[in-house]
Amino acid sequence: MTASIQHAAWFKAPETQALISALETARPSGSRFVGGCVRNTLMGREVDDIDIATQLTPDRVAEIAIKAGFAAHPTGIEHGTVTVVVNHRPFEVTTLRRDVSTDGRRATVAFSESWEEDAQRRDFRLNALYADATGQIHDPTGGGLEDAHAGRVIFIGDAHQRIREDYLRILRFFRFNAWYAKGPLDPHGLRACAELIMGLDQLSVERVWKETKKLLEAPDPRAAWEGMKAIEVAARALPELSNEARLDALCTLQAELMLPVDAMTRVAAALPTQEAGKALARRLKLSNEERDRLVAALGDEVKITSYMSLREMRRAIYTIGNQAFRDRVMLAWAAVGGEKAQAWRALIAHAQMWTPPKLPLSGDEVMAAGVPAGPKVGQVMREVEAWWIDADFPDDKLSVIERLKAVAQGMA
């Protein structure tokens, strides 16, 4: 089977051609595009990052790049990676490698000139596809091209060995199935993941969280998630995500109605309670922003229904914020299934379009109305704000001042 990526826009781009030309001039037939950019092009998917594998050493790559007028940054020099920036476009250029030793979390590597050795240290056959400077595909494992066309995720060589090299590959197996598989999970790979599941305990929580988000960003991760549940990967690595019914309902809703996908909304759906969200955030070391979003999405101080009035929507958004409102709408919608889709869509659209206004009143204005400095200023402002919210946020400064005077007199 022959294939080429000559048609790809990223391949034909001036920046890409300038860099591969400079590398090829230094060592003919010594550099190839590899990994996701090749795989996604063959599968008709969007390409985000461009990786190049080369027989050149990192110092030579940097030297060639600088001589050509490009920027060169040693972003992963211990593993042979130099990030070359051409006209603001980054490329990761990595010297061919072979593993010297691994401990299941990280590998010690030695540079190589063998494309076969470099391919053998990768995880899945469809990730070990290379394209040369002409766009011609090279498939050292002998199965990657067929896997890409068929939508199969199969480990290179012995699955057990690949997993022992880096136990994160257990989660990557399910993530790549979520994104690229067109059929059932490879039974040999699934069995190897099950038999080596204890290796998940060696992984850093940061790597687990990053892989989880990537998996749940897939258009429809349900089959992969079912595989994770079947061999208890989900229970071992992500025990807090136990609300499987709501996660499945949300994914079903998004798939059937072609709704936008957001990994954090799916994580929230899989969490049974706010406390579970807080526990996940602590254990996996989520950012404060991520933790706060999960906690807000799982709150219940505002009732969300498909028949909310415009006034009720605005009140809810003002109270909890646009993002939390949207997340709660999605969770509430998932709970009832695909019914009343038009009404639920309207709620989401309102959350995207309406920006909560700011109360047009300052503390100085409150004191100017005769309220002494101190706790009463805040009390008066809360009273005025409650009236303003109940009146549906009128953009009328005079009315707000009149209400302020009334409240101030009533507290005098």
C-alpha positions as CSV (number, residue, x, y, z in Angstrom):
1,M,0.0,0.0,0.0
2,T,1.5,3.3,-1.1
3,A,0.4,6.7,0.2
4,S,1.5,10.3,0.2
5,I,0.7,13.5,2.1
6,Q,1.7,15.9,-0.7
7,H,-1.8,17.4,-0.8
8,A,-1.8,18.6,2.8
9,A,-1.8,22.3,3.3
10,W,0.6,22.1,6.3
11,F,3.0,20.1,4.2
12,K,3.0,22.6,1.3
13,A,3.2,25.6,3.6
14,P,6.3,27.8,3.0
15,E,7.5,27.4,6.6
16,T,7.4,23.6,6.4
17,Q,9.2,23.5,3.1
18,A,11.8,25.9,4.2
19,L,12.7,23.8,7.3
20,I,12.7,20.4,5.7
21,S,14.8,21.8,2.8
22,A,17.4,23.1,5.3
23,L,17.5,19.8,7.1
24,E,17.7,17.8,3.9
25,T,20.4,20.0,2.5
26,A,22.5,19.2,5.5
27,R,21.8,15.5,5.3
28,P,19.9,14.1,2.3
29,S,17.1,11.7,3.2
30,G,17.9,12.2,6.9
31,S,14.7,13.8,8.1
32,R,11.0,12.8,8.0
33,F,7.7,14.0,9.3
34,V,6.3,11.7,11.9
35,G,3.4,10.9,14.3
36,G,0.3,12.9,14.5
37,C,0.7,15.2,11.5
38,V,1.1,12.1,9.3
39,R,-1.5,10.0,11.0
40,N,-4.2,12.8,11.0
41,T,-3.5,13.8,7.4
42,L,-4.0,10.2,6.3
43,M,-7.2,9.9,8.4
44,G,-8.6,13.3,7.2
45,R,-8.3,14.9,10.6
46,E,-7.1,18.4,11.6
47,V,-3.3,18.7,12.2
48,D,-2.3,20.9,15.1
49,D,1.4,20.0,15.7
50,I,4.2,19.1,13.3
51,D,6.9,16.8,14.4
52,I,10.0,15.9,12.5
53,A,12.3,12.9,13.2
54,T,15.9,13.3,12.0
55,Q,19.2,11.5,11.9
56,L,20.9,14.8,12.7
57,T,22.0,15.4,16.3
58,P,20.3,18.1,18.3
59,D,23.3,20.5,18.1
60,R,23.4,20.1,14.4
61,V,19.7,20.8,14.1
62,A,20.1,24.0,16.1
63,E,23.1,25.0,14.1
64,I,21.3,24.4,10.8
65,A,18.1,26.3,12.0
66,I,20.0,29.3,13.2
67,K,22.1,29.5,10.0
68,A,18.9,29.4,8.0
69,G,17.5,32.3,10.0
70,F,15.1,30.3,12.2
71,A,14.9,30.3,16.0
72,A,16.0,27.2,17.8
73,H,15.0,26.3,21.4
74,P,16.3,23.2,23.2
75,T,12.9,22.4,24.7
76,G,13.6,18.7,25.3
77,I,17.3,18.3,24.7
78,E,17.7,15.3,27.1
79,H,15.4,13.4,24.7
80,G,16.9,15.0,21.6
81,T,14.2,17.6,20.9
82,V,14.8,21.1,19.5
83,T,11.8,23.3,18.8
84,V,12.5,25.2,15.6
85,V,10.3,28.3,14.9
86,V,9.9,29.4,11.3
87,N,8.0,32.6,10.8
88,H,6.2,32.1,14.1
89,R,5.3,28.5,13.3
90,P,6.9,25.9,15.7
91,F,8.2,22.5,14.7
92,E,9.5,19.9,17.1
93,V,12.6,18.3,15.6
94,T,13.8,15.2,17.4
95,T,16.8,13.0,16.8
96,L,16.1,9.3,16.2
97,R,16.3,7.4,19.4
98,R,16.3,4.0,21.0
99,D,15.5,3.2,24.6
100,V,18.4,2.2,26.8
101,S,16.3,1.7,30.0
102,T,12.8,2.5,31.2
103,D,11.1,2.4,34.6
104,G,7.5,2.6,33.5
105,R,7.4,6.4,33.8
106,R,10.4,7.7,32.0
107,A,13.1,6.4,29.6
108,T,16.8,6.9,29.2
109,V,17.5,7.1,25.5
110,A,20.4,7.0,23.1
111,F,20.5,8.7,19.7
112,S,20.3,6.5,16.7
113,E,20.4,6.6,12.9
114,S,17.9,3.7,12.4
115,W,14.4,4.5,11.4
116,E,13.4,1.0,12.6
117,E,14.8,1.5,16.1
118,D,13.0,4.9,16.3
119,A,9.7,3.3,15.3
120,Q,10.0,0.4,17.7
121,R,10.2,2.7,20.7
122,R,6.8,4.3,19.8
123,D,3.5,3.2,21.2
124,F,1.0,2.3,18.4
125,R,1.6,1.4,14.8
126,L,-0.5,4.3,13.4
127,N,1.8,6.7,15.4
128,A,4.9,5.3,13.8
129,L,4.2,6.5,10.3
130,Y,6.8,8.7,8.7
131,A,6.7,10.9,5.6
132,D,9.8,12.0,3.7
133,A,10.5,15.4,2.1
134,T,8.6,14.4,-1.0
135,G,5.5,13.4,1.0
136,Q,6.0,9.7,0.5
137,I,4.9,7.5,3.5
138,H,7.2,5.1,5.2
139,D,5.8,2.4,7.5
140,P,8.6,0.7,9.4
141,T,6.3,-1.4,11.6
142,G,4.4,-2.8,8.6
143,G,1.0,-2.2,10.0
144,G,0.6,1.5,10.7
145,L,-0.8,2.5,7.3
146,E,-3.4,-0.2,7.3
147,D,-4.3,0.7,10.9
148,A,-4.8,4.4,9.9
149,H,-7.1,3.5,7.0
150,A,-9.0,0.9,9.0
151,G,-9.2,2.9,12.3
152,R,-7.4,0.5,14.5
153,V,-5.2,1.2,17.5
154,I,-2.6,-1.6,17.9
155,F,0.5,-1.6,20.0
156,I,3.9,-2.0,18.2
157,G,5.3,-5.4,18.7
158,D,4.6,-6.9,22.1
159,A,1.9,-4.9,23.9
160,H,3.1,-5.9,27.4
161,Q,6.6,-4.6,26.6
162,R,5.3,-1.3,25.2
163,I,3.2,-0.8,28.4
164,R,6.1,-1.7,30.7
165,E,8.1,1.0,29.0
166,D,5.6,3.7,30.0
167,Y,2.4,2.8,32.0
168,L,0.7,5.9,30.7
169,R,0.3,3.9,27.5
170,I,-2.6,2.2,29.2
171,L,-4.6,5.5,29.2
172,R,-3.2,6.4,25.8
173,F,-4.6,3.1,24.4
174,F,-8.1,4.2,25.4
175,R,-7.6,7.9,24.4
176,F,-6.4,6.9,20.9
177,N,-9.3,4.5,20.6
178,A,-11.7,7.3,21.6
179,W,-10.3,9.5,18.9
180,Y,-9.4,7.2,16.0
181,A,-11.0,3.7,16.3
182,K,-13.8,2.8,13.9
183,G,-14.4,-0.6,15.5
184,P,-14.0,-2.5,18.8
185,L,-10.9,-2.2,20.9
186,D,-8.0,-4.5,20.0
187,P,-8.4,-7.5,22.3
188,H,-4.7,-8.2,22.6
189,G,-4.0,-4.6,23.7
190,L,-7.0,-4.6,26.0
191,R,-5.8,-7.8,27.7
192,A,-2.3,-6.4,28.1
193,C,-3.8,-3.2,29.8
194,A,-5.8,-5.4,32.1
195,E,-2.9,-7.6,33.1
196,L,-0.6,-4.6,33.8
197,I,-3.2,-2.3,35.4
198,M,-1.2,-1.9,38.6
199,G,1.3,0.1,36.7
200,L,-1.1,3.0,36.7
201,D,-0.2,3.5,40.4
202,Q,3.3,4.6,39.3
203,L,2.1,7.5,37.1
204,S,2.2,11.1,38.3
205,V,-1.3,12.5,38.9
206,E,-0.5,15.4,36.5
207,R,0.0,12.9,33.6
208,V,-3.2,11.0,34.5
209,W,-5.3,14.3,34.5
210,K,-3.8,15.5,31.2
211,E,-4.6,12.2,29.5
212,T,-8.1,12.1,31.0
213,K,-9.0,15.5,29.6
214,K,-7.7,14.5,26.1
215,L,-9.7,11.3,26.2
216,L,-12.9,13.1,27.2
217,E,-12.4,15.8,24.5
218,A,-13.0,13.1,21.8
219,P,-16.2,13.5,19.9
220,D,-17.6,10.2,21.3
221,P,-15.5,8.5,24.0
222,R,-18.3,6.1,25.1
223,A,-16.8,2.9,23.6
224,A,-13.3,3.7,25.0
225,W,-14.8,4.5,28.4
226,E,-16.7,1.2,28.4
227,G,-13.4,-0.5,27.8
228,M,-11.8,1.3,30.7
229,K,-14.7,0.3,32.9
230,A,-14.6,-3.3,31.8
231,I,-11.0,-3.8,33.0
232,E,-11.4,-1.4,35.9
233,V,-9.0,1.2,34.6
234,A,-11.5,4.0,35.3
235,A,-12.1,2.7,38.8
236,R,-8.3,2.5,39.5
237,A,-7.1,5.8,37.9
238,L,-10.3,7.9,38.3
239,P,-12.4,6.5,41.1
240,E,-14.2,9.8,41.6
241,L,-15.8,9.7,38.2
242,S,-18.5,7.2,39.3
243,N,-21.6,8.8,37.8
244,E,-21.3,6.7,34.6
245,A,-25.0,7.0,33.7
246,R,-24.9,10.8,33.5
247,L,-21.6,10.8,31.6
248,D,-23.1,8.3,29.1
249,A,-26.3,10.4,28.8
250,L,-24.3,13.6,28.1
251,C,-22.1,11.9,25.5
252,T,-25.2,10.5,23.9
253,L,-26.8,13.9,23.8
254,Q,-23.8,15.5,22.3
255,A,-23.4,12.8,19.7
256,E,-27.0,12.7,18.6
257,L,-27.5,16.4,18.4
258,M,-24.0,17.3,17.3
259,L,-23.5,19.6,20.3
260,P,-20.1,21.2,21.1
261,V,-17.8,19.0,23.3
262,D,-16.1,20.2,26.4
263,A,-14.0,17.9,28.5
264,M,-14.6,19.7,31.8
265,T,-18.4,19.5,31.3
266,R,-18.0,15.7,30.9
267,V,-15.8,15.4,33.9
268,A,-18.5,17.3,35.9
269,A,-21.1,14.9,34.5
270,A,-19.2,11.9,35.8
271,L,-18.8,13.3,39.3
272,P,-21.6,12.4,41.6
273,T,-21.3,15.4,44.0
274,Q,-19.4,18.6,44.7
275,E,-17.4,16.8,47.4
276,A,-16.3,14.2,44.8
277,G,-15.2,17.1,42.6
278,K,-13.2,18.6,45.4
279,A,-11.6,15.2,46.1
280,L,-10.6,14.8,42.4
281,A,-9.2,18.3,42.3
282,R,-7.0,17.6,45.4
283,R,-5.8,14.2,44.3
284,L,-5.0,15.0,40.7
285,K,-3.7,18.5,41.5
286,L,-6.1,20.4,39.3
287,S,-5.6,24.1,38.8
288,N,-7.7,26.5,41.0
289,E,-9.7,27.4,37.9
290,E,-10.4,23.8,37.0
291,R,-11.4,23.0,40.6
292,D,-13.7,26.0,40.9
293,R,-15.4,25.2,37.6
294,L,-16.2,21.7,38.7
295,V,-17.5,22.8,42.0
296,A,-19.7,25.5,40.4
297,A,-21.0,23.1,37.8
298,L,-22.2,20.7,40.5
299,G,-23.9,23.3,42.7
300,D,-27.6,23.3,43.3
301,E,-28.4,26.8,44.6
302,V,-30.1,27.7,41.3
303,K,-32.8,25.4,39.8
304,I,-32.3,24.8,36.1
305,T,-35.2,23.9,34.0
306,S,-36.0,23.9,30.2
307,Y,-38.9,26.3,30.8
308,M,-37.0,29.1,32.6
309,S,-38.2,32.6,31.6
310,L,-35.7,35.1,30.3
311,R,-35.8,36.9,33.7
312,E,-35.0,33.6,35.5
313,M,-32.2,32.9,33.1
314,R,-30.6,36.3,33.7
315,R,-31.0,36.0,37.4
316,A,-29.3,32.6,37.4
317,I,-26.5,33.7,35.2
318,Y,-25.9,36.8,37.3
319,T,-25.8,34.5,40.4
320,I,-23.5,31.7,39.3
321,G,-21.8,33.1,36.1
322,N,-22.1,32.2,32.4
323,Q,-19.8,29.1,32.5
324,A,-21.4,27.5,35.5
325,F,-24.9,28.2,34.1
326,R,-23.9,26.5,30.8
327,D,-22.4,23.5,32.5
328,R,-25.5,23.1,34.7
329,V,-27.8,23.4,31.7
330,M,-25.9,20.6,30.0
331,L,-26.0,18.4,33.1
332,A,-29.8,19.0,33.5
333,W,-30.4,18.4,29.9
334,A,-28.5,15.1,30.0
335,A,-30.6,14.0,33.0
336,V,-33.8,14.2,30.9
337,G,-32.4,13.1,27.6
338,G,-32.9,14.7,24.2
339,E,-36.4,16.0,24.7
340,K,-37.2,19.8,24.4
341,A,-33.9,20.3,22.5
342,Q,-35.0,23.7,21.2
343,A,-35.6,25.1,24.7
344,W,-32.3,23.7,26.1
345,R,-30.4,25.2,23.2
346,A,-32.0,28.6,23.9
347,L,-30.7,28.5,27.4
348,I,-27.1,27.7,26.2
349,A,-27.4,30.5,23.6
350,H,-28.5,33.0,26.2
351,A,-25.5,32.0,28.4
352,Q,-23.2,32.7,25.5
353,M,-24.8,36.0,24.5
354,W,-25.8,37.7,27.7
355,T,-23.1,39.4,29.8
356,P,-24.2,40.1,33.4
357,P,-24.1,43.9,34.1
358,K,-22.5,45.5,37.0
359,L,-24.6,47.2,39.6
360,P,-24.5,50.9,38.8
361,L,-23.8,51.9,42.4
362,S,-20.7,52.7,44.4
363,G,-19.9,52.8,48.1
364,D,-19.2,56.5,47.8
365,E,-22.7,57.0,46.4
366,V,-24.2,55.1,49.3
367,M,-22.4,57.2,51.9
368,A,-23.4,60.4,49.9
369,A,-27.0,59.3,50.6
370,G,-26.4,59.6,54.3
371,V,-25.3,56.0,55.2
372,P,-22.3,56.1,57.6
373,A,-19.1,54.3,56.7
374,G,-19.0,50.8,57.9
375,P,-21.0,47.6,57.7
376,K,-24.2,49.4,56.8
377,V,-22.8,50.5,53.5
378,G,-22.5,46.9,52.4
379,Q,-26.0,46.1,53.8
380,V,-27.6,48.9,51.9
381,M,-25.8,47.9,48.6
382,R,-27.1,44.4,49.0
383,E,-30.6,45.6,49.5
384,V,-30.4,47.8,46.4
385,E,-28.8,45.0,44.4
386,A,-31.6,42.6,45.4
387,W,-34.2,45.1,44.1
388,W,-32.2,45.7,41.0
389,I,-31.9,42.0,40.2
390,D,-35.7,41.5,40.9
391,A,-36.4,44.3,38.5
392,D,-34.4,42.5,35.8
393,F,-31.3,44.7,35.9
394,P,-32.7,48.1,34.7
395,D,-30.1,50.3,33.0
396,D,-31.4,53.3,34.7
397,K,-29.1,55.1,37.1
398,L,-31.8,57.5,38.3
399,S,-34.1,54.6,39.4
400,V,-31.1,53.0,41.3
401,I,-30.4,56.2,43.1
402,E,-34.1,56.6,44.0
403,R,-34.1,53.1,45.4
404,L,-30.9,53.8,47.3
405,K,-32.6,56.9,49.0
406,A,-35.6,54.8,50.0
407,V,-33.5,52.0,51.4
408,A,-31.2,54.5,53.2
409,Q,-34.2,56.3,54.8
410,G,-35.7,53.0,55.9
411,M,-32.5,52.1,57.7
412,A,-32.0,55.4,59.3
